[in-house]
Amino acid sequence: MGFTASLTAIVTAPVLAWVWANHLEPNLLKVTHLSWKLPRKFAHLHGLRLVQISDLHLTQSTPDAFLKKISRKISSLSPDILVFTGDFICRAKVETPDRLKTFLCSLNAPLGCFACLGNHDYATYVSRDIHGKINTIPITSCRPLKRALISVYQSLLSSSRNEFADTFNPQTPNPHLVNALQDTPFQLLHNQSVTLSDMVNIVGLGDFFAKQFDPKKAFTNYNPTLPGIILSHNPDTIHLLKDYPGDVVFSGHSHGPQISLPWPKFAKAITNRLSGLENPELTRGLFSFPQEKRLLYVNRGLGGWKRLRFFSPPEICIMRCLYEP
């Protein structure tokens, strides 16, 4: 009896884990609540509500019900500002432009909706190749299983340093995506900054993997007397921003990673490396950089190359600005 029970458990556990990861957790939308404790000089932001979403990776297989769930949840949070930190699409393909526009048009915030691009949002898909170098990835190499095996190989046996392939050139934003965004409430900030009602700077950076990360250009119109919200898809760029102003950086890219093992410690370290980050400790959550007086939040995102998640549910982040004299 004991042997039979053990055998049943051995067979059943992976099946249940697969069902959970493939069908249940990808739809378990979670809201992360954060507070930004404001210094006196930024007290005018008290009460401001800022919502971040990231990494939608919209494809034909993304359920309409899930998109409606995201929209309803964001509406219930009543954001003053809504930001999207890249990867609207998957592998540089705008598969369903009308669905994308319908979804984005269902979102709104009175002070504005702003976005930056991710590595999937350019004319050609950019990621790490089999040698671990940042490179364009041909469509024949974009099959989910093949990309997953390459990611595992890179995580365990290859360098995660951010090095570009010798022949790699800067990529241009996906024209079909850019055109679609023009018909939505979202203002694309590609190495640009805007000032909202003399309250706050919003800075959007080009994607690092696409060789479009240009903070010098992005901060040209930055008002140094006001606080700054920075949108940068890849959290590895936090260390490239140390000589620039700004108080809170929002990123995505890592997806958590999608398959995470919170314990034991060595398993967590391995799954964190699956994110492909040069700094795998930045895969998710809130980080403080006291020297720069800056916060970084890394969002787990909403979608992925496949709707498969384990201990890393899709996420909406809301940050409330609080001043306590």
Backbone torsions as a table, in degrees:
resi	resn	phi	psi	omega
1	MET	NA	-42.9	179.1
2	GLY	-62.6	-41.5	179.5
3	PHE	-64.3	-42.3	-179.6
4	THR	-63.1	-43.0	179.5
5	ALA	-63.9	-41.3	179.4
6	SER	-64.7	-42.9	179.5
7	LEU	-63.4	-41.3	178.3
8	THR	-61.4	-42.8	179.7
9	ALA	-64.3	-40.8	-179.5
10	ILE	-63.2	-38.9	-179.0
11	VAL	-77.3	-40.8	-173.0
12	THR	-74.6	-39.6	-173.9
13	ALA	-56.2	-49.6	179.2
14	PRO	-64.9	-33.0	178.5
15	VAL	-65.6	-45.6	178.6
16	LEU	-63.8	-40.0	178.5
17	ALA	-62.6	-40.7	179.2
18	TRP	-65.3	-44.2	178.6
19	VAL	-61.4	-44.3	178.8
20	TRP	-60.8	-49.5	-174.7
21	ALA	-70.3	-30.3	-173.9
22	ASN	-93.1	-30.6	-171.5
23	HIS	-120.4	-25.9	-173.3
24	LEU	-103.9	-60.7	-174.9
25	GLU	-60.0	-35.2	178.8
26	PRO	-59.7	-16.8	179.5
27	ASN	-104.3	-0.7	-178.7
28	LEU	-86.7	77.9	-176.9
29	LEU	-68.9	122.8	-178.4
30	LYS	-111.8	147.2	176.3
31	VAL	-110.1	126.3	175.9
32	THR	-100.4	126.3	-178.2
33	HIS	-104.2	124.6	179.1
34	LEU	-124.9	157.0	173.7
35	SER	-125.0	135.0	173.3
36	TRP	-106.3	107.3	179.8
37	LYS	-78.8	112.8	-170.4
38	LEU	-82.9	139.9	168.1
39	PRO	-71.1	165.3	-176.0
40	ARG	-55.8	-39.1	-175.7
41	LYS	-66.5	-16.4	178.7
42	PHE	-111.2	20.0	-175.7
43	ALA	-60.2	-21.8	-179.2
44	HIS	-65.5	-14.0	178.4
45	LEU	-88.0	-0.4	-176.4
46	HIS	-54.1	130.0	178.7
47	GLY	91.6	-9.5	-179.7
48	LEU	-66.0	138.5	-179.8
49	ARG	-117.5	119.8	-177.5
50	LEU	-118.8	125.4	-179.4
51	VAL	-112.0	135.3	177.4
52	GLN	-117.5	135.3	166.4
53	ILE	-127.5	162.6	-175.3
54	SER	-159.1	159.3	167.3
55	ASP	49.7	57.8	176.2
56	LEU	-70.3	-41.6	-179.0
57	HIS	51.1	56.0	-176.5
58	LEU	-66.8	127.9	174.5
59	THR	-134.8	178.3	178.0
60	GLN	-62.7	-24.8	-177.1
61	SER	-86.8	-5.6	177.6
62	THR	-69.6	120.3	-175.7
63	PRO	-66.7	139.2	174.9
64	ASP	-60.6	-35.5	-179.8
65	ALA	-61.9	-36.5	178.9
66	PHE	-68.7	-41.0	178.1
67	LEU	-62.1	-41.1	178.8
68	LYS	-66.7	-36.1	177.4
69	LYS	-62.3	-44.1	177.9
70	ILE	-60.2	-47.7	-177.9
71	SER	-60.8	-45.5	179.9
72	ARG	-63.4	-42.1	-178.3
73	LYS	-65.1	-43.8	178.8
74	ILE	-62.2	-42.7	178.6
75	SER	-59.3	-39.7	-179.2
76	SER	-67.6	-21.7	-179.8
77	LEU	-84.7	-11.3	177.5
78	SER	48.7	59.5	-178.6
79	PRO	-70.5	145.7	170.4
80	ASP	-83.4	-35.2	177.7
81	ILE	-132.1	137.4	177.5
82	LEU	-122.8	128.8	-179.8
83	VAL	-124.4	146.7	-179.9
84	PHE	-126.2	116.1	-172.5
85	THR	-97.8	45.7	165.9
86	GLY	91.7	170.2	-173.9
87	ASP	62.0	60.6	171.5
88	PHE	-66.0	-38.2	-171.6
89	ILE	-118.7	-177.4	-177.3
90	CYS	-124.7	125.1	175.3
91	ARG	55.9	40.9	173.3
92	ALA	64.9	21.2	-179.3
93	LYS	-117.9	122.1	173.2
94	VAL	-89.5	87.2	-171.7
95	GLU	-72.8	-38.8	-176.0
96	THR	-133.7	76.5	-175.6
97	PRO	-59.7	-36.5	-179.3
98	ASP	-67.4	-39.3	177.1
99	ARG	-66.1	-39.1	178.7
100	LEU	-62.0	-46.6	-179.1
101	LYS	-65.3	-41.1	178.9
102	THR	-61.2	-43.7	179.2
103	PHE	-63.7	-50.4	-177.1
104	LEU	-65.1	-33.0	178.5
105	CYS	-73.0	-14.1	176.3
106	SER	-81.8	-6.0	-178.6
107	LEU	-105.5	144.3	177.5
108	ASN	-157.3	158.9	176.5
109	ALA	-152.9	135.1	-172.7
110	PRO	-61.3	-31.8	-179.8
111	LEU	-92.1	-5.5	174.8
112	GLY	127.3	156.8	175.0
113	CYS	-117.4	130.6	-173.3
114	PHE	-133.6	152.8	-176.0
115	ALA	-148.2	152.2	166.3
116	CYS	-119.0	172.7	-179.3
117	LEU	-99.7	153.2	173.4
118	GLY	-110.1	-179.5	-174.5
119	ASN	-68.3	-16.9	176.5
120	HIS	-85.6	-7.8	-168.5
121	ASP	-98.3	15.7	-179.2
122	TYR	-106.1	176.1	-174.8
123	ALA	-62.0	-28.7	177.2
124	THR	-128.5	141.2	179.1
125	TYR	-66.9	132.7	-178.3
126	VAL	-121.9	130.6	176.3
127	SER	-160.0	-164.6	175.1
128	ARG	-85.7	135.6	176.1
129	ASP	-84.7	-175.0	-175.4
130	ILE	-64.8	-18.1	177.8
131	HIS	-92.4	1.7	-179.8
132	GLY	84.4	3.0	179.6
133	LYS	-87.9	147.3	176.0
134	ILE	-74.3	125.6	-170.9
135	ASN	-159.3	165.5	171.0
136	THR	-72.7	142.1	-177.2
137	ILE	-112.5	115.9	-180.0
138	PRO	-64.4	154.3	-176.1
139	ILE	-59.0	-29.9	179.9
140	THR	-68.7	-17.4	179.6
141	SER	-102.8	10.1	-174.6
142	CYS	-96.8	6.1	178.9
143	ARG	-63.6	133.8	-173.4
144	PRO	-52.0	-46.1	-178.0
145	LEU	-64.2	-42.5	-179.8
146	LYS	-63.5	-43.7	179.4
147	ARG	-64.6	-36.9	179.4
148	ALA	-64.3	-43.7	179.3
149	LEU	-65.0	-38.4	177.4
150	ILE	-64.4	-40.9	179.3
151	SER	-62.3	-42.2	178.6
152	VAL	-64.3	-44.5	179.1
153	TYR	-59.2	-46.9	-179.1
154	GLN	-62.9	-42.2	-176.3
155	SER	-62.9	-37.9	-174.2
156	LEU	-93.3	-31.9	-169.6
157	LEU	-123.7	-9.9	-173.6
158	SER	-116.4	163.7	178.0
159	SER	-74.4	142.1	176.4
160	SER	-102.1	15.2	178.0
161	ARG	-67.4	146.4	-179.0
162	ASN	-81.8	85.1	178.9
163	GLU	-118.8	136.4	-179.3
164	PHE	-90.9	147.3	173.1
165	ALA	-62.7	148.8	-174.3
166	ASP	-57.9	-33.6	-175.0
167	THR	-94.9	5.6	-174.2
168	PHE	-79.0	133.7	178.8
169	ASN	-119.5	158.9	176.6
170	PRO	-55.0	139.8	-177.8
171	GLN	-98.7	152.5	178.7
172	THR	-96.3	146.4	177.2
173	PRO	-56.2	145.1	-179.4
174	ASN	-62.3	116.1	-174.3
175	PRO	-63.7	-33.4	179.9
176	HIS	-68.9	-37.5	177.1
177	LEU	-68.7	-46.0	-180.0
178	VAL	-58.3	-43.1	178.4
179	ASN	-63.5	-40.8	179.6
180	ALA	-64.1	-40.8	-178.3
181	LEU	-64.3	-27.4	-179.6
182	GLN	-65.1	-19.8	179.6
183	ASP	-99.4	18.7	-178.5
184	THR	-127.3	171.4	177.7
185	PRO	-70.4	-8.3	-172.7
186	PHE	-84.6	129.9	173.6
187	GLN	-96.1	118.9	178.9
188	LEU	-78.4	124.6	176.5
189	LEU	-110.5	100.7	-179.0
190	HIS	-109.0	94.4	-172.3
191	ASN	57.7	49.1	-180.0
192	GLN	-138.4	160.3	173.9
193	SER	-135.7	149.6	175.5
194	VAL	-132.2	154.8	176.2
195	THR	-112.8	127.1	-176.9
196	LEU	-97.9	110.2	171.1
197	SER	48.7	38.7	-178.6
198	ASP	53.9	33.1	-179.3
199	MET	-111.8	-48.3	-170.2
200	VAL	-156.5	147.2	171.5
201	ASN	-87.8	139.6	169.2
202	ILE	-118.4	121.7	-177.5
203	VAL	-117.6	129.4	175.9
204	GLY	-117.5	128.7	-176.9
205	LEU	-106.2	148.4	171.8
206	GLY	-67.4	160.8	-175.2
207	ASP	-74.8	139.7	-178.8
208	PHE	-65.5	-45.9	-178.8
209	PHE	-61.4	-31.6	-179.1
210	ALA	-81.7	4.1	-176.9
211	LYS	59.1	36.6	-179.8
212	GLN	-119.2	9.1	-180.0
213	PHE	-76.9	110.2	-173.3
214	ASP	-137.4	77.0	-177.4
215	PRO	-62.6	-32.6	178.9
216	LYS	-57.6	-43.7	178.0
217	LYS	-71.9	-41.6	-175.0
218	ALA	-62.8	-34.2	-175.4
219	PHE	-94.3	10.6	-176.6
220	THR	-55.8	-43.9	-176.1
221	ASN	-101.8	18.8	-177.9
222	TYR	-69.5	134.7	177.1
223	ASN	-93.8	106.3	-173.2
224	PRO	-70.1	-10.0	179.0
225	THR	-84.6	-8.0	-177.4
226	LEU	-114.9	156.4	175.8
227	PRO	-65.8	161.9	-176.9
228	GLY	-132.0	131.9	172.2
229	ILE	-106.1	124.4	-174.7
230	ILE	-113.8	131.9	177.1
231	LEU	-109.3	115.7	179.3
232	SER	-142.1	113.7	-171.1
233	HIS	-54.2	-45.0	-173.0
234	ASN	-96.0	118.8	-178.2
235	PRO	-65.2	-19.6	176.4
236	ASP	-59.6	-20.7	-177.1
237	THR	-75.1	-7.4	-178.7
238	ILE	-55.6	-35.9	-178.1
239	HIS	-78.3	-13.9	177.1
240	LEU	-89.4	-2.2	-177.9
241	LEU	-106.9	6.4	-172.8
242	LYS	-64.1	-22.7	179.7
243	ASP	-96.3	10.6	-178.8
244	TYR	-120.3	156.5	-180.0
245	PRO	-75.1	-178.8	179.9
246	GLY	120.8	146.7	-170.9
247	ASP	-113.4	-36.0	179.1
248	VAL	-131.4	128.8	177.2
249	VAL	-110.6	129.2	174.8
250	PHE	-108.8	131.4	-179.9
251	SER	-135.9	174.9	175.6
252	GLY	-145.7	-120.0	169.5
253	HIS	75.9	-46.2	-170.4
254	SER	-78.9	-24.1	-177.6
255	HIS	65.3	7.3	172.9
256	GLY	118.8	-37.6	-12.3
257	PRO	-66.5	174.8	-174.3
258	GLN	-61.4	-39.1	175.8
259	ILE	-105.6	109.3	-175.7
260	SER	-126.1	144.4	173.6
261	LEU	-121.8	106.0	-175.8
262	PRO	-70.1	-15.9	177.5
263	TRP	-151.1	160.8	-14.9
264	PRO	-65.4	177.7	-172.0
265	LYS	-59.5	-40.4	-177.4
266	PHE	-68.0	-34.2	178.3
267	ALA	-68.3	-39.0	177.0
268	LYS	-62.0	-41.8	179.5
269	ALA	-63.0	-39.2	-179.8
270	ILE	-67.4	-47.6	-178.4
271	THR	-67.7	-31.1	175.4
272	ASN	-62.4	-34.8	178.9
273	ARG	-68.5	-20.5	176.9
274	LEU	-64.8	-16.6	178.6
275	SER	-66.6	-21.5	-177.7
276	GLY	78.4	8.2	179.8
277	LEU	-77.3	147.4	171.8
278	GLU	-68.0	-30.4	177.2
279	ASN	-114.7	81.4	-171.8
280	PRO	-65.2	-12.5	176.2
281	GLU	-71.3	-11.5	-177.8
282	LEU	-98.3	32.6	-173.5
283	THR	-76.1	-26.3	-178.8
284	ARG	-163.6	153.7	170.2
285	GLY	97.1	-170.1	-174.5
286	LEU	-99.6	133.7	179.7
287	PHE	-130.5	142.7	179.4
288	SER	-114.5	136.9	177.6
289	PHE	-121.8	86.8	-172.1
290	PRO	-58.8	-35.9	-177.4
291	GLN	-61.4	-39.2	178.1
292	GLU	-92.4	-1.9	-175.9
293	LYS	52.6	53.6	-171.3
294	ARG	-137.8	145.7	174.1
295	LEU	-109.6	148.0	173.1
296	LEU	-126.4	129.3	171.7
297	TYR	-118.8	126.6	179.9
298	VAL	-108.4	113.5	-175.6
299	ASN	-83.5	141.6	178.1
300	ARG	-73.1	-13.9	177.7
301	GLY	82.9	176.4	-175.9
302	LEU	-107.9	-31.4	-176.5
303	GLY	-131.6	-148.5	179.8
304	GLY	172.3	-179.3	177.8
305	TRP	-60.2	-25.9	171.0
306	LYS	-147.0	145.0	-179.7
307	ARG	-77.4	75.3	-177.8
308	LEU	-135.6	119.3	-178.2
309	ARG	-141.7	143.4	179.4
310	PHE	-145.2	117.0	-173.8
311	PHE	56.1	33.6	179.7
312	SER	-156.9	64.3	-174.6
313	PRO	-65.9	153.7	177.7
314	PRO	-60.1	153.6	-164.6
315	GLU	-139.2	141.8	163.4
316	ILE	-117.4	135.8	179.7
317	CYS	-113.1	132.9	171.9
318	ILE	-120.6	129.2	177.8
319	MET	-115.2	122.9	177.2
320	ARG	-99.7	132.8	179.6
321	CYS	-91.2	123.1	-174.6
322	LEU	-128.6	131.4	173.2
323	TYR	-116.6	124.1	178.9
324	GLU	-121.9	104.3	-177.2
325	PRO	-63.5	NA	NA
